[in-house]
């Protein structure tokens, strides 16, 4: 919340020699005290707090969704192609960029909606306080009036605190007792401030009128206080109930989301396990088929080699037998030829 300027200069700031020789009149205003005691501001501030809670809930929702997408990608990365992984990572990066932009829009330290709306929330009251302080300063001839929270005060006397009379002036329209009073009367009743000449002139009249109005004011004040107390109690009760309902709903949503995420995670793990087992079984089956096929090929090759070996042995046997028969035939022919040659030789002799 942007506060009032550090220094309210409510009278002319021209400092003359005579001014420097006389003591300065200084007062201060506690803006935090004033805001804390204005019902309109408190109600508006509570409504604004609900708006801020909605912004924070939206941020948490987006963060949860981003984390869920990251977890899902991490769980499925082994089954995805590099292109799909890159697309998923780009989607997550875009979601994170949009989340950061949303945070910047709502809670930026310079131009965020939180800062601007907080300032606009107090700005009308600050303007009214400024005008009231101007009137008090001119009427009571103050030299300076400070805002307490922005001024370094090591000690301050309560008699210089103008916060209560400023608060009464702000709440005049809601207080029947103060509604028709001017600033001089408010100052007098709150701090016994009034001009010396007015004090002498109006003392008796004021005492008489004060006594006549005291009972009426007290009754009105008690009635108003009781009404405001009842309204505050009703508002606090309603707010506590709504807060409890929101917390319960948020807790239920978080538990449901957690259960859903656990269920999806379990399903993904189970699916991946089934796919791994199916892949393992497929590989074992293919390995067994390859081994069986290689065994069959080895046996067929062995059978083929044995067959070819038997054929080669049989062929060699047949060739030996044919060669032996050929040699025996040639031997027989040579013997026969020799016999014929001997026979012919004998005949010739």
Secondary structure, DSSP 4 states (H G I P E B T S, - for coil): -----SEE--S-----HHHHHSPPPEEEE-HHHHHHT-HHHHHHHHHHHHHHHHHHHHHHHHHHHHHHHHHHHHHHGGGS-HHHHHHHHHHHHHHHHHHHHHHHHHH-TTT-HHHHHHHHHHHHHHHHHHHHHHHHHHHHT-SEEEEGGGS--S---GGGB-HHHHHHHHTGGG-TTTTT--HHHHHHHHH----HHHHHHHHHHHHHHHHHHHHHHHHHHHHHHHHHHHHHHHHHHHHHHHHHHHHHHHHHHHHHHHHHHHHHHHHHHHHHHHHHHHHHHHHHHHHHHHHHHHHHHHHHHHHHHHHHHHHHHHHHHHHHHHHHHHHHHHHHHHHHHHHHHHHHHHHH-
